[in-house]
Every structure is written in structure tokens, then in C-alpha cells.
Amino acid sequence: MSRYRPPRQKSSPYITPEGDRALRDELHYLWRVKRPEVTQAVSEAAALGDRSENAEYIYGKKQLREIDRRVRYLQKRLDELTVVRQLPDDQDRVFFGAWVEVEDEQGNAFTYRLVGPDETDTSKGYISIDAPMARQLLKKTFGDQVWVGHEEHRKCYEIVDIRYVGAGEQ
């Protein structure tokens, strides 16, 4: 069996100002706070002697690798991202950054915000612009219906509200 994995599809290079700030804060924390702490712990564990059986040393080295991997990813990803600060001209349509309230056939309401893939958080209602639901919602307007899902499990949603958050609002 081969270890080949096809390359992942490129995700959208967009991010909200809040998402950009969160990624930059994470990068700063990992590089300026967490990594020095772990490096100090590893050097103290290394001073204790035999490193081959020193669990603190082995675990610390593993933590450093994970931190370094995440730092490299964040640095590379932040260079690729485009921060979308400007609201769209036509705010009656769904575009990146919009809060969209939809209602299903049973009358259940759901509110989503279309954000970049790096800031997706379903507990806050943030869905990736690349998600099937978001792709169906793009460029739709109030009262439009969208169908999401596969043939046997398709659901219909109607857009009942579209709003955008201006600079400084939440």
C-alpha cells in the first residue's frame, strides 16, 4: 500500500480582521511565551543526566517539535492570507463576513457567519466560506432558498436575515 496522498485542495485565502488578530496572537504566544518555557524545561531535564530514559526530556522535545510545526504553519499561512476589512457594496446579498440567518422547513432558525477556513468555529456559528452551506448561500439575497446535502438527505433553507458587522462591532 502506498503512502501517497493527493494534495489537499487549496482553501480560500480570506480572513476577517478578528481572525487575523487571533492567528497573530497565537503566533506571538507560541513564539514569545510557550516556546521559551518549554525550551527552559527541556534544558533543565537534559541536565538531569541520561536522556534516553528521561520522560520529561522526551516529552519536552516532542512539545518543541509541535510548537515549531505550528509556528511554521502560521508564519506561512499569514503571508498567504488576505484580510477582508471592507464591507461589500451590496449588503443585501450574502458575501464573505456576512451573518446569515436561515430557517429550515420545520421553522428552526440557524445563524451563521461566513468566515475564512482558518477561523471556522461551529460553537460561535462561524462556517468556512468553502463549506457546502456557505457556497450555496453566496450571492443569495433575503427570501432566497438554498438546498444543502446529498440527494436523499437534502434540506431546504430560506434566508430570513443578512447583516454585516462594521469595523469595531461584534
N, C-alpha and C positions, 0 to 999 in steps of 0.2 A: 504494500500500500504506500502510495506516495505522500509526501508531506506538503506537496504543493497546495497552496490556497490561492485562488484567484484574487487579484487586488480588489479591495473594497471600493465601492462606488464613492466618489468624492462627495462630501457633504457640502451644503451651502456655506459660502464664506461670509455670512452675515451674522451680526451680533448686536444686541441692544447696548446702550451705554451702561446700563446696570450690569449686564452680563460681562462686558469688557472689564468693568471695575472689579467684579468678583474674581475673574480669572487673574487679573494683575495682582490683586490682594493675595490670592492663593500662591502665586509665584513668589511674591515678596516674602510671605510667611515661610514657605518651604526653603527658600534660598538663604534668608537672613536670620531665621529663628530656628526652625526644626533641624536643618542640616548641621549647623554648628553644635547643637545639643547632642545629636546622635554621633557626630564626629568625636566630641569630647568623651562620650560614653564608650565608644569603641577604643579610643586610645587608652582609657583607664582599664578596660577589660584586657587589652593587649599587654599592659604592664603586669598583669597578674601571672603571666607565665605561659604554659602550654596552650597554644591557640587551637589545636585540633580538637580538644575536648572542652573548650570554653564556650558554653552556650550563649553567654552574654556577647561575646565577641562575634560569634557566628550570626546571631540574630541581628546585631548592630550592623554588620556588613550587609546583610540582606536588606535591612531598612534603608541603608545608604543607596543601594542599587535601585530600590523602588523610588526613593526621593529623586535621585538623579534622572531616572527614566521619566518621571512626571515633569521635572523641570525642563528637560529637553523637549518634551512634547509641548508644554505650554509656551516655551520660547518660540518654537517653530510655528505653532498654531496662531499665536498672537500676531506674528508677522503676516500671516495669510488672511486674517480676518478684516472685514470692512465694518466699521461701526456705523450703524444707521441712526443718525441723530435727527434728521429732518422728517417731519410728518408728511404723508403723501398729500398731493394737491386735491385729490378726490377722496374725501374722508367718508363718503357714502358707500365706498367699496372696501372689500377686505384686502389688505396688503400686510406686509411684514410689520410686526409690532402691534397689530390690532387686537383689541379684546373683542371677542365674538361670542354672543350668547345664542345658542341654538336650542331648539325644542324638538324632541322626538315625537313619534306618532302617538305615544301614550300621554304626552303633555309634560314629560320630565325635562327640566331645563338644565343645560350644561354651559359653563362659561370657560372659554379657552383663550389663551394669548398665543399668537403665532410668533415664535422666537427662533433663534439660531439653534442648531443641534447641540452646541456646547452648553446651553443653559436650560435644556429641557428638564422640567420638574413637574410631574403629574400631580403632586400634592398641592402645588400652587396653581395648577391649571395651565402651566406652560407646556405647549406642544411644539415639536420641531416643525419648521417650515417644510421639511422633507417628509413628514408623516402623511399617510394617506388622507386623513381627515383634513389636514391643513391644505394639501394640494387641491382637494375638492372645494375648499372654501375660498381659495384665492380668486380675486376679481369679482366675487359674487356681491350682491347688494341685499338690502333689507327685503325680506319676504321670499327670497330665492330658496329653492330646495336643493339639497345635495344628498346623493346616495353614497354610502360608505359600506365597504365589505365585499365579500365574495357572493356569488350568485345565490346560494342557499341561505346566507346569513346577512343579506343586505338590509341596511336600516336607512330610513329616510329622516333627514333633519331639516328643519326650517330655520332660517336665520331670523332672529327676533330683535337683535340689537348689535350694533357695531360702534365701537368707540376707540379713541386713541388717547394715549397718555402723553401730555406735553412734557417739556423739559421741567424737571423738578417735581413732577406729580407722581403718584403711585396708584 
